Amino acid sequence: MAWLVVRDSGEAEEAVQDAFVKAWYALPSFRPGSPFRPWILRIVTNEAKNRARSARRREELTLRAGAAGLEDSTPSPEAAALAHEDAATLARALGRLNERDRLVIAYRYLFDLSEAEIALTLDIRPGTVKSRLSRAMSRLRDVLRTEEVSRA
């Protein structure tokens, strides 16, 4: 999740580490009975957003497309090449979306959060999650079509 916000694997790792330290200290304020995943993801996302804002202000962050360590260990070299190409295409397409779209897609499809959990994490209404997700997926499809056309 942090990588989707800062789009730099080193910064994302730092954000996650700092977020877990903050979560540890904030654990007494966690409401028993509440879902844990949205709570921790919100902390991670907020820490990543803070780091991204700081980096933009200092102009020290160079955005990098792609994720580090996406090496596939499938037995077939052809399958590995295709899987890596698909992952890279998806990462590039997600990188071309705005942060709000990247977050809602990632929460739903990469982290498999329910609409209610996404609403808690983003501090929005469940109905808003549905509309944001629908619009974000539409924009992602458009970006992927553009990628497909440019490769042809």
C-alpha positions as CSV (number, residue, x, y, z in Angstrom):
1,M,0.0,0.0,0.0
2,A,2.8,2.4,0.9
3,W,4.4,1.8,-2.5
4,L,1.2,2.8,-4.3
5,V,1.4,6.2,-2.5
6,V,5.1,7.0,-2.7
7,R,6.0,4.8,-5.7
8,D,9.5,4.2,-4.4
9,S,10.3,0.9,-2.8
10,G,12.9,2.3,-0.3
11,E,10.6,5.1,0.8
12,A,7.7,2.6,1.1
13,E,9.7,0.3,3.3
14,E,10.6,3.2,5.6
15,A,7.0,4.3,5.7
16,V,5.8,0.9,6.7
17,Q,8.4,0.5,9.4
18,D,7.5,3.9,10.8
19,A,3.8,3.1,10.6
20,F,4.2,-0.1,12.5
21,V,6.1,1.7,15.3
22,K,3.3,4.3,15.4
23,A,0.7,1.6,15.4
24,W,2.5,-0.2,18.3
25,Y,2.3,3.0,20.4
26,A,-1.3,3.7,19.3
27,L,-2.4,0.1,20.1
28,P,-4.0,1.2,23.4
29,S,-6.3,3.5,21.5
30,F,-7.4,0.7,19.1
31,R,-11.1,0.0,19.8
32,P,-11.7,-3.7,20.7
33,G,-14.1,-5.3,18.3
34,S,-13.2,-3.0,15.4
35,P,-11.6,-4.4,12.3
36,F,-7.8,-4.4,12.6
37,R,-6.9,-4.3,8.9
38,P,-8.5,-1.0,8.0
39,W,-7.0,0.6,11.2
40,I,-3.4,-0.5,10.4
41,L,-3.8,0.2,6.6
42,R,-4.9,3.7,7.5
43,I,-1.8,4.3,9.6
44,V,0.4,2.9,6.8
45,T,-1.3,5.0,4.2
46,N,-1.1,8.2,6.3
47,E,2.6,7.7,7.0
48,A,3.2,7.1,3.3
49,K,1.3,10.2,2.4
50,N,3.3,12.3,4.9
51,R,6.5,11.0,3.4
52,A,5.4,11.7,-0.1
53,R,4.4,15.2,0.8
54,S,7.8,15.8,2.5
55,A,9.7,14.4,-0.4
56,R,7.8,16.6,-2.9
57,R,8.5,19.6,-0.9
58,R,12.2,18.9,-0.8
59,E,12.2,17.7,-4.4
60,E,14.5,14.8,-3.5
61,L,12.1,12.0,-4.5
62,T,12.5,10.6,-8.0
63,L,9.5,8.5,-8.9
64,R,10.3,5.1,-10.2
65,A,7.8,2.9,-12.1
66,G,7.7,-0.7,-11.3
67,A,8.1,-2.6,-8.1
68,A,11.3,-4.1,-6.8
69,G,11.5,-7.8,-6.4
70,L,8.7,-8.8,-8.8
71,E,10.8,-11.8,-9.9
72,D,8.7,-14.8,-10.7
73,S,9.9,-18.3,-10.0
74,T,7.6,-20.1,-12.5
75,P,9.1,-23.1,-14.1
76,S,8.6,-21.8,-17.7
77,P,10.8,-18.9,-18.8
78,E,8.0,-17.9,-21.3
79,A,5.4,-17.8,-18.5
80,A,7.8,-15.8,-16.3
81,A,8.4,-13.3,-19.0
82,L,4.6,-12.9,-19.7
83,A,3.8,-12.6,-16.0
84,H,6.5,-10.0,-15.4
85,E,5.3,-8.0,-18.5
86,D,1.7,-8.1,-17.2
87,A,2.8,-7.0,-13.7
88,A,4.9,-4.2,-15.1
89,T,2.0,-3.1,-17.4
90,L,-0.4,-3.1,-14.5
91,A,2.1,-1.2,-12.3
92,R,2.7,1.4,-15.0
93,A,-1.1,1.8,-15.5
94,L,-1.7,2.2,-11.7
95,G,1.1,4.7,-11.6
96,R,-0.6,6.8,-14.2
97,L,-3.8,7.0,-12.1
98,N,-4.2,9.7,-9.4
99,E,-3.6,8.7,-5.8
100,R,-7.3,8.4,-4.9
101,D,-7.9,5.9,-7.7
102,R,-4.8,3.9,-6.9
103,L,-5.7,3.6,-3.2
104,V,-9.3,2.5,-3.7
105,I,-8.3,-0.1,-6.3
106,A,-5.4,-1.4,-4.2
107,Y,-7.6,-1.7,-1.1
108,R,-10.2,-3.6,-2.9
109,Y,-8.3,-5.9,-5.3
110,L,-4.8,-6.1,-3.8
111,F,-5.7,-6.2,-0.1
112,D,-9.2,-7.7,-0.7
113,L,-10.9,-5.3,1.7
114,S,-14.7,-5.2,1.8
115,E,-16.4,-2.0,0.9
116,A,-17.1,-1.4,4.6
117,E,-13.4,-1.8,5.5
118,I,-12.4,0.5,2.6
119,A,-14.9,3.1,3.9
120,L,-13.4,2.9,7.3
121,T,-9.9,3.1,6.0
122,L,-10.5,6.1,3.7
123,D,-13.0,7.7,6.1
124,I,-15.8,7.9,3.5
125,R,-19.3,6.4,3.2
126,P,-19.7,2.9,1.8
127,G,-21.7,4.2,-1.1
128,T,-18.9,6.6,-2.0
129,V,-16.5,3.5,-2.1
130,K,-18.7,1.9,-4.8
131,S,-18.8,5.0,-7.0
132,R,-15.0,5.8,-6.5
133,L,-14.1,2.2,-7.3
134,S,-16.3,2.1,-10.4
135,R,-14.8,5.4,-11.7
136,A,-11.3,4.3,-10.8
137,M,-11.7,0.9,-12.6
138,S,-13.0,2.7,-15.7
139,R,-10.0,5.0,-15.7
140,L,-7.7,2.0,-15.2
141,R,-9.3,0.2,-18.2
142,D,-8.8,3.4,-20.3
143,V,-5.1,3.6,-19.3
144,L,-4.6,-0.1,-20.0
145,R,-6.2,0.3,-23.5
146,T,-3.9,3.2,-24.2
147,E,-0.9,1.0,-23.1
148,E,-2.1,-1.8,-25.4
149,V,-2.5,0.5,-28.4
150,S,0.9,2.0,-27.8
151,R,2.5,-1.4,-27.7
152,A,0.9,-2.5,-31.0
